[in-house]
């Protein structure tokens, strides 16, 4: 008989703990959208916030029921009753009750330092606060999770007291006691040992919540799971106060792909990259390219030896298949990548390469990158370079010139105009356009000139624009590298331009983007 994998229950606290990260301020609608996506990916608990803290969280709990969640239960977060209050007249406890969630998460002090110096109560009173609050919530039919704050620090200071806090919660009826590394300073080995002691001491389910102040939140969480924890707390992309929390975008693949346990299931795991980037978009945060599993660079290969090996067997430099987490493999072209990456890129664009052409492309790559060009995120510009060196490039239009003007008018209004002169076949075209900025105005003028002749440009749009200073020591005279990202919904591509003039660099990247779209569309139709 086959043993079923151990179920690990996932508790997402992005909407509360994650929102304590500097720079994140989610609107009510953002929180509801993220909650819906978390439910779709299969997390078991969604912590909606602290209903006693602000009107937005109160409104979230009023509206979240309309989402009709299929997989997740919503939890409200709060504290034990205060020292001089009864549970019946404690505002925080009553706010938890008023949220009408199926689940409540109660934070309690498990470190005697906090009991003595922050709460300023006797240890016996702290234990009564835990017992009273848990028992009260159970009497009102709630599933109760007890967050033992600073548990691992408490274990180092006074292990008997820390253990007594979680034991009292369990005996009062808590459905799960969650051991917190709130300061994020515990080593994984200690987390594992302390967790095992609790697992062996109580019958109640044990969970873990690690902060990342030492860069060990994921490692500590996995040590707790190995020691018997069956409930895991974390946030999308590791967001949270100070250095953040354990990253669920790392924990979920580790649990599903590296252990005998299961969390959300492998099929849902394929949406993980999408969910990570959706959360970044909602929070107006840039995704971290180097983030494990879901980052844009997580499966990107640049070194020549690596690329050559990967083309022979993917296991050589990848520990999992990127498709399992909804990500994709990329081979980057640069002066470091060697002939293998160039060959693979050319194959993707149906560009046949003889050995001498391959050598010319590799040489040209080194020359252009020495000038400040970067092709890591500019595969479109590389494809054009390869077509030119292979003698397959065809000029579809000739640009005679362009002009950009910036005029400051009354009432603090700025008008930016761009004009473009070019020739398509035997037709001369002269167009103008206003824009929100010089690149936007140039893009508008180019579209006016070219779309009547190339209808497939109508499906193309720019999605990102980045500028990097190359030789910063020259200050305002420095050379800049501009990378433009474009899409036609079916494909995404990047192009690059370099110049001391930011408008000229942008122009080169913009022209490359349009030429790439037209020429590659031609080659795909063959």
C-alpha positions as CSV (number, residue, x, y, z in Angstrom):
1,X,0.0,0.0,0.0
2,X,1.4,3.4,-1.0
3,X,1.8,5.9,1.8
4,X,0.1,9.2,1.2
5,X,2.4,12.3,1.4
6,X,2.2,14.3,4.6
7,X,-0.1,17.3,4.1
8,X,1.4,20.7,4.9
9,X,-1.1,23.5,5.4
10,X,-0.1,26.8,3.9
11,X,-1.0,30.0,5.7
12,X,-0.4,33.2,3.7
13,X,0.1,36.4,5.6
14,X,0.9,38.7,2.7
15,X,-2.2,40.9,3.3
16,X,-1.1,41.6,6.9
17,X,2.6,40.8,7.6
18,X,3.6,41.4,4.0
19,X,2.0,44.8,4.0
20,X,4.3,45.9,6.8
21,X,7.2,46.0,4.3
22,X,8.6,49.4,3.4
23,X,7.1,50.6,0.1
24,X,4.0,48.4,0.1
25,X,0.6,49.9,0.5
26,X,-2.2,47.7,-0.9
27,X,-5.6,49.2,-1.5
28,X,-8.7,47.4,-0.4
29,X,-9.3,46.2,-4.0
30,X,-5.7,45.1,-4.3
31,X,-6.1,42.9,-1.1
32,X,-9.3,41.4,-2.5
33,X,-7.6,40.6,-5.9
34,X,-4.6,39.0,-4.2
35,X,-6.9,37.0,-1.9
36,X,-8.8,35.6,-4.9
37,X,-5.5,34.5,-6.6
38,X,-4.2,32.9,-3.4
39,X,-7.4,30.9,-3.2
40,X,-7.0,29.8,-6.8
41,X,-3.4,28.5,-6.2
42,X,-4.7,26.5,-3.3
43,X,-3.4,28.0,-0.1
44,X,-5.3,26.9,3.0
45,X,-5.4,30.1,5.0
46,X,-5.4,33.8,4.1
47,X,-4.7,36.2,6.8
48,X,-6.7,39.3,5.9
49,X,-5.4,41.7,8.5
50,X,-5.8,43.2,11.9
51,X,-9.5,44.3,12.2
52,X,-8.8,46.4,15.3
53,X,-6.1,48.4,13.6
54,X,-7.7,50.3,10.7
55,X,-11.0,50.8,8.7
56,X,-9.5,49.2,5.5
57,X,-9.0,45.9,7.2
58,X,-12.5,46.0,8.7
59,X,-13.9,46.6,5.3
60,X,-11.8,43.8,3.9
61,X,-13.5,41.3,6.2
62,X,-16.9,42.7,5.3
63,X,-16.3,42.2,1.6
64,X,-14.1,39.1,1.4
65,X,-17.2,36.8,1.7
66,X,-18.3,38.0,-1.8
67,X,-15.3,36.3,-3.3
68,X,-16.8,32.9,-2.6
69,X,-13.4,31.3,-2.0
70,X,-13.1,27.6,-2.8
71,X,-9.9,26.5,-1.1
72,X,-8.9,29.0,1.5
73,X,-10.3,30.0,4.9
74,X,-9.9,33.6,5.9
75,X,-8.3,34.5,9.2
76,X,-8.5,37.6,11.3
77,X,-5.3,38.5,13.3
78,X,-5.3,39.9,16.8
79,X,-3.8,39.7,20.3
80,X,-4.7,38.0,23.5
81,X,-6.8,40.1,25.9
82,X,-5.0,42.8,27.7
83,X,-3.8,42.3,31.2
84,X,-6.5,44.3,33.0
85,X,-9.4,43.4,30.7
86,X,-11.7,40.4,30.5
87,X,-12.2,38.8,27.1
88,X,-15.8,40.1,27.2
89,X,-14.8,43.7,27.4
90,X,-11.5,43.7,25.5
91,X,-11.8,45.8,22.3
92,X,-9.2,43.7,20.3
93,X,-10.9,40.4,21.2
94,X,-14.3,41.8,20.3
95,X,-13.0,43.1,17.0
96,X,-11.7,39.6,16.2
97,X,-15.2,38.2,16.9
98,X,-16.9,40.9,14.9
99,X,-14.9,40.1,11.8
100,X,-17.0,36.9,11.6
101,X,-14.1,34.9,10.0
102,X,-14.0,31.1,10.4
103,X,-10.5,31.4,11.7
104,X,-8.8,33.7,14.2
105,X,-5.1,34.0,14.8
106,X,-4.1,35.1,18.2
107,X,-0.6,36.4,18.9
108,X,0.8,35.7,22.4
109,X,4.2,36.4,24.0
110,X,6.4,33.4,24.4
111,X,9.6,35.2,25.4
112,X,9.9,36.1,29.1
113,X,11.8,39.3,28.1
114,X,8.6,40.6,26.4
115,X,6.4,39.5,29.2
116,X,8.5,41.3,31.8
117,X,9.5,44.4,29.8
118,X,6.8,45.0,27.2
119,X,3.6,43.7,28.7
120,X,5.0,44.3,32.2
121,X,2.9,41.5,33.7
122,X,3.8,38.4,35.8
123,X,4.3,35.2,33.8
124,X,1.2,33.6,35.4
125,X,-1.0,36.5,34.1
126,X,0.4,36.1,30.6
127,X,-0.5,32.4,30.7
128,X,-4.1,33.3,31.8
129,X,-4.4,35.9,29.0
130,X,-3.5,33.1,26.5
131,X,-5.9,30.6,28.1
132,X,-8.8,33.0,28.4
133,X,-8.6,34.2,24.8
134,X,-8.2,30.8,23.2
135,X,-11.0,29.3,25.3
136,X,-13.3,32.3,24.5
137,X,-12.8,32.0,20.8
138,X,-13.4,28.3,20.8
139,X,-16.6,28.8,22.8
140,X,-17.7,31.0,19.9
141,X,-17.0,28.3,17.3
142,X,-13.9,29.7,15.8
143,X,-10.9,27.7,14.6
144,X,-8.1,29.1,16.7
145,X,-4.4,29.4,15.7
146,X,-2.0,30.6,18.4
147,X,1.0,32.5,17.2
148,X,3.7,32.1,19.8
149,X,5.6,35.3,19.2
150,X,9.4,35.1,19.8
151,X,9.1,31.4,20.6
152,X,12.6,30.5,19.5
153,X,14.2,33.4,21.4
154,X,12.1,32.4,24.4
155,X,13.4,28.9,24.1
156,X,17.0,30.2,24.5
157,X,16.1,32.5,27.4
158,X,13.6,30.4,29.3
159,X,12.6,27.2,27.6
160,X,10.3,26.0,30.3
161,X,8.2,29.2,30.1
162,X,8.1,29.2,26.2
163,X,6.9,25.6,26.2
164,X,4.3,26.4,28.9
165,X,2.8,29.1,26.7
166,X,2.1,26.7,23.8
167,X,1.0,23.9,26.2
168,X,-1.5,26.2,27.8
169,X,-2.8,27.3,24.4
170,X,-3.1,23.6,23.3
171,X,-4.9,22.6,26.5
172,X,-7.4,25.6,26.1
173,X,-8.4,24.2,22.7
174,X,-6.1,25.9,20.1
175,X,-6.3,24.0,16.8
176,X,-2.6,24.8,16.0
177,X,0.2,26.5,17.8
178,X,2.6,28.4,15.5
179,X,6.2,28.8,16.6
180,X,7.5,32.2,15.5
181,X,11.1,33.3,14.9
182,X,10.0,36.9,15.1
183,X,13.4,38.5,15.2
184,X,14.7,36.2,12.4
185,X,17.9,35.4,14.2
186,X,17.6,31.6,14.8
187,X,19.7,29.1,13.0
188,X,17.9,26.3,11.2
189,X,19.4,23.5,13.4
190,X,18.0,25.2,16.6
191,X,14.6,25.8,14.9
192,X,14.4,22.1,14.1
193,X,15.4,21.0,17.6
194,X,13.0,23.4,19.4
195,X,10.2,22.5,17.0
196,X,10.7,18.8,17.6
197,X,10.5,19.3,21.4
198,X,7.0,21.0,21.0
199,X,5.8,18.3,18.5
200,X,6.7,15.6,21.1
201,X,5.2,17.5,24.0
202,X,1.7,18.4,22.7
203,X,-1.0,16.6,20.6
204,X,-2.1,19.9,18.9
205,X,-0.8,20.6,15.4
206,X,2.4,22.6,15.3
207,X,3.2,25.4,12.8
208,X,6.1,27.7,12.0
209,X,6.5,31.4,11.1
210,X,10.0,32.6,10.3
211,X,11.3,36.1,9.6
212,X,14.3,36.6,7.3
213,X,16.6,38.9,9.2
214,X,19.5,36.4,8.9
215,X,18.5,35.3,5.4
216,X,17.4,31.9,6.9
217,X,13.6,32.1,7.0
218,X,13.1,29.5,4.3
219,X,15.8,27.2,5.8
220,X,14.4,27.6,9.3
221,X,10.9,26.8,8.0
222,X,12.1,23.6,6.2
223,X,13.9,22.5,9.3
224,X,10.7,22.9,11.3
225,X,8.8,20.9,8.7
226,X,11.4,18.1,8.9
227,X,10.9,18.2,12.7
228,X,7.2,17.6,12.4
229,X,5.5,21.0,11.8
230,X,2.5,20.7,9.5
231,X,1.5,24.3,9.2
232,X,3.7,26.8,7.4
233,X,3.3,30.6,7.4
234,X,4.9,32.9,4.8
235,X,4.2,35.7,2.3
236,X,4.3,36.0,-1.5
237,X,7.8,37.0,-2.6
238,X,9.0,37.0,1.1
239,X,7.5,40.5,1.8
240,X,7.3,41.7,5.3
241,X,8.7,44.0,8.0
242,X,12.4,44.7,8.0
243,X,14.0,41.9,5.9
244,X,10.7,40.1,5.3
245,X,9.2,36.6,5.9
246,X,9.7,33.1,4.6
247,X,9.0,33.3,0.9
248,X,6.1,31.1,-0.1
249,X,7.3,31.3,-3.7
250,X,10.3,29.3,-2.6
251,X,8.7,27.2,0.1
252,X,5.9,25.8,-2.1
253,X,8.3,24.3,-4.7
254,X,10.6,23.0,-2.0
255,X,7.8,21.2,-0.2
256,X,6.2,19.8,-3.4
257,X,9.4,19.0,-5.3
258,X,12.0,18.3,-2.7
259,X,10.2,16.4,0.1
260,X,7.7,13.6,0.7
261,X,5.1,16.2,1.7
262,X,2.5,18.1,-0.3
263,X,1.1,21.6,0.1
264,X,-1.0,22.9,-2.8
265,X,-0.4,20.1,-5.3
266,X,2.0,20.1,-8.3
267,X,-0.7,21.1,-10.8
268,X,-1.4,24.4,-9.0
269,X,2.4,24.9,-8.6
270,X,2.5,25.7,-12.3
271,X,0.8,29.0,-11.7
272,X,3.4,30.1,-9.1
273,X,5.4,32.4,-11.3
274,X,2.2,34.0,-12.6
275,X,1.0,34.6,-9.0
276,X,4.3,36.0,-7.8
277,X,4.3,38.6,-10.7
278,X,0.6,39.4,-10.2
279,X,1.3,40.3,-6.6
280,X,4.2,42.5,-7.6
281,X,2.0,44.3,-10.2
282,X,-0.7,44.8,-7.6
283,X,1.8,46.3,-5.1
284,X,3.6,48.3,-7.8
285,X,6.8,46.5,-6.9
286,X,9.4,45.3,-9.4
287,X,9.9,41.5,-9.4
288,X,13.3,40.3,-8.2
289,X,15.0,38.8,-11.2
290,X,17.2,36.6,-9.0
291,X,14.4,35.2,-6.9
292,X,14.6,31.4,-6.8
293,X,12.1,29.4,-8.8
294,X,10.0,32.4,-10.1
295,X,12.6,35.1,-10.9
296,X,13.3,36.0,-14.5
297,X,16.9,34.9,-14.0
298,X,16.2,31.7,-12.1
299,X,16.6,29.6,-15.2
300,X,18.8,32.0,-17.3
301,X,22.1,30.7,-18.5
302,X,24.9,33.0,-19.6
303,X,28.3,31.3,-19.2
304,X,29.5,29.5,-22.3
305,X,30.3,26.2,-20.6
306,X,27.0,26.2,-18.8
307,X,25.0,26.9,-22.0
308,X,26.9,24.2,-23.9
309,X,26.2,21.7,-21.2
310,X,22.5,22.7,-20.9
311,X,22.1,22.1,-24.7
312,X,23.2,18.5,-24.1
313,X,21.2,17.8,-20.9
314,X,19.1,20.2,-18.8
315,X,20.1,18.4,-15.6
316,X,23.6,19.8,-15.9
317,X,22.7,23.2,-14.5
318,X,19.1,23.1,-13.4
319,X,17.8,21.5,-10.2
320,X,14.2,21.4,-11.4
321,X,12.3,21.8,-14.7
322,X,11.2,25.5,-14.9
323,X,7.9,24.5,-16.3
324,X,7.0,22.9,-12.9
325,X,6.7,26.4,-11.4
326,X,5.4,28.2,-14.5
327,X,8.8,29.7,-15.4
328,X,10.9,29.3,-18.5
329,X,14.5,28.6,-19.5
330,X,16.6,31.4,-21.1
331,X,20.0,31.3,-22.8
332,X,21.5,34.7,-22.7
333,X,23.9,36.0,-25.4
334,X,27.0,38.0,-24.4
335,X,30.7,37.9,-24.7
336,X,30.7,35.3,-21.9
337,X,28.2,32.9,-23.5
338,X,30.2,31.4,-26.3
339,X,29.1,29.9,-29.5
340,X,26.6,27.5,-28.0
341,X,24.2,30.3,-26.8
342,X,24.5,32.1,-30.2
343,X,23.7,28.9,-32.0
344,X,20.7,28.2,-29.8
345,X,19.4,31.8,-30.2
346,X,19.8,31.7,-34.0
347,X,18.0,28.4,-34.1
348,X,15.0,29.9,-32.3
349,X,14.8,32.6,-34.9
350,X,15.4,30.3,-37.9
351,X,18.7,31.9,-38.8
352,X,21.1,29.4,-40.4
353,X,24.7,30.0,-39.3
354,X,27.9,28.8,-41.0
355,X,31.0,28.5,-38.8
356,X,32.5,31.7,-40.1
357,X,29.3,33.6,-39.6
358,X,29.1,32.2,-36.0
359,X,32.6,33.5,-35.4
360,X,31.7,36.9,-36.8
361,X,28.6,37.2,-34.5
362,X,30.6,36.2,-31.4
363,X,33.3,38.8,-32.3
364,X,30.7,41.5,-32.9
365,X,29.0,40.7,-29.6
366,X,32.2,41.3,-27.8
367,X,32.8,44.6,-29.6
368,X,29.3,46.0,-29.0
369,X,29.2,44.9,-25.3
370,X,32.6,46.7,-24.9
371,X,30.7,49.8,-26.1
372,X,28.1,49.4,-23.4
373,X,25.5,47.3,-25.2
374,X,23.8,44.5,-23.2
375,X,21.9,41.7,-24.9
376,X,20.8,39.8,-21.8
377,X,17.4,41.5,-22.0
378,X,17.6,42.5,-25.6
379,X,17.2,39.4,-27.7
380,X,15.5,41.5,-30.4
381,X,18.6,43.5,-31.0
382,X,20.7,40.3,-31.0
383,X,18.4,38.7,-33.7
384,X,18.9,41.8,-35.9
385,X,22.7,41.6,-35.4
386,X,22.7,37.9,-36.3
387,X,20.6,38.6,-39.4
388,X,23.0,41.3,-40.5
389,X,26.1,39.1,-40.0
390,X,24.5,36.2,-41.8
391,X,23.6,38.4,-44.8
392,X,19.8,37.9,-44.2
393,X,18.9,41.4,-43.0
394,X,16.6,43.3,-45.3
395,X,16.0,47.0,-44.8
396,X,12.2,47.7,-45.0
397,X,12.4,51.5,-44.6
398,X,15.0,54.2,-44.6
399,X,15.0,56.9,-42.0
400,X,16.0,60.4,-43.3
401,X,15.8,62.0,-39.9
402,X,13.9,62.8,-36.8
403,X,13.3,65.9,-34.5
404,X,12.1,66.2,-31.0
405,X,11.1,69.5,-29.3
406,X,10.1,70.3,-25.8
407,X,8.1,73.5,-25.2
408,X,7.1,74.9,-21.8
409,X,3.8,76.8,-22.1
410,X,1.8,78.8,-19.7
411,X,-0.2,77.2,-16.8
412,X,2.7,74.8,-16.2
413,X,2.0,72.8,-19.4
414,X,4.7,71.1,-21.3
415,X,4.2,70.1,-25.0
416,X,6.5,67.5,-26.5
417,X,6.5,67.1,-30.3
418,X,8.3,64.6,-32.5
419,X,8.6,64.6,-36.3
420,X,9.9,61.8,-38.5
421,X,11.0,61.7,-42.1
422,X,11.4,58.3,-43.8
423,X,11.0,56.4,-47.0
424,X,9.0,53.2,-47.5
425,X,9.8,51.8,-51.0
426,X,9.2,54.8,-53.3
427,X,7.0,56.6,-50.8
428,X,8.3,59.5,-48.8
429,X,6.6,60.0,-45.4
430,X,6.7,63.0,-43.0
431,X,4.7,62.6,-39.8
432,X,4.4,64.4,-36.4
433,X,3.0,63.4,-33.1
434,X,2.7,64.7,-29.5
435,X,3.6,62.6,-26.6
436,X,3.9,62.4,-22.8
437,X,7.7,62.2,-23.3
438,X,10.2,62.2,-26.2
439,X,10.2,58.4,-26.6
440,X,6.4,58.3,-26.5
441,X,6.2,61.1,-29.1
442,X,8.8,59.4,-31.4
443,X,6.9,56.1,-31.1
444,X,3.7,57.9,-32.1
445,X,5.3,59.6,-35.1
446,X,6.9,56.3,-36.3
447,X,3.5,54.5,-36.0
448,X,1.8,57.1,-38.1
449,X,4.4,56.7,-40.7
450,X,4.7,53.0,-40.8
451,X,1.4,51.4,-39.9
452,X,-0.3,52.2,-43.2
453,X,2.4,50.1,-44.9
454,X,2.9,47.4,-42.2
455,X,-0.5,46.5,-40.6
456,X,1.0,44.0,-38.2
457,X,2.6,46.9,-36.3
458,X,-0.8,47.7,-34.9
459,X,-0.6,44.8,-32.6
460,X,2.7,45.9,-31.1
461,X,3.1,48.1,-28.0
462,X,5.9,49.1,-25.7
463,X,5.7,47.6,-22.1
464,X,8.8,48.8,-20.4
465,X,11.6,51.4,-20.7
466,X,14.8,51.3,-18.7
467,X,17.9,53.6,-18.7
468,X,21.3,52.7,-17.2
469,X,24.3,55.0,-17.0
470,X,27.4,53.2,-18.3
471,X,30.3,55.6,-17.3
472,X,28.8,57.5,-14.4
473,X,32.1,59.3,-13.7
474,X,31.3,61.6,-16.7
475,X,28.2,62.8,-14.9
476,X,25.7,64.4,-17.3
477,X,28.0,63.6,-20.3
478,X,27.9,59.9,-19.5
479,X,26.9,57.3,-22.0
480,X,23.6,55.6,-21.4
481,X,22.2,52.2,-22.3
482,X,18.4,52.2,-23.0
483,X,16.5,48.9,-23.1
484,X,12.9,48.8,-24.4
485,X,10.6,45.9,-23.9
486,X,7.8,45.3,-26.4
487,X,5.0,42.8,-27.0
488,X,2.4,41.9,-29.6
489,X,0.6,39.7,-27.1
490,X,1.9,36.5,-28.7
491,X,5.6,37.3,-28.1
492,X,7.8,39.6,-25.9
493,X,11.1,41.0,-26.9
494,X,13.7,43.5,-25.8
495,X,15.9,45.9,-27.8
496,X,18.8,48.1,-26.8
497,X,20.4,51.4,-27.8
498,X,23.6,53.1,-26.5
499,X,24.6,56.8,-26.9
500,X,25.7,59.8,-24.9
501,X,22.4,61.3,-26.0
502,X,19.5,59.6,-24.2
503,X,17.0,60.4,-27.0
504,X,19.4,58.9,-29.6
505,X,19.9,55.8,-27.5
506,X,16.1,55.5,-27.2
507,X,15.7,56.0,-30.9
508,X,18.0,53.1,-31.7
509,X,16.2,50.8,-29.3
510,X,12.8,51.9,-30.7
511,X,13.9,51.4,-34.4
512,X,15.3,47.9,-33.5
513,X,12.0,47.0,-31.8
514,X,10.0,47.9,-34.9
515,X,12.5,46.2,-37.3
516,X,12.6,43.1,-35.2
517,X,8.8,42.8,-35.2
518,X,8.6,43.2,-39.0
519,X,11.5,40.9,-39.9
520,X,10.8,38.1,-37.5
521,X,7.1,38.1,-38.5
522,X,8.3,37.5,-42.0
523,X,10.6,34.7,-41.0
524,X,7.9,33.0,-38.9
525,X,5.5,33.0,-41.8
526,X,7.9,31.0,-44.0
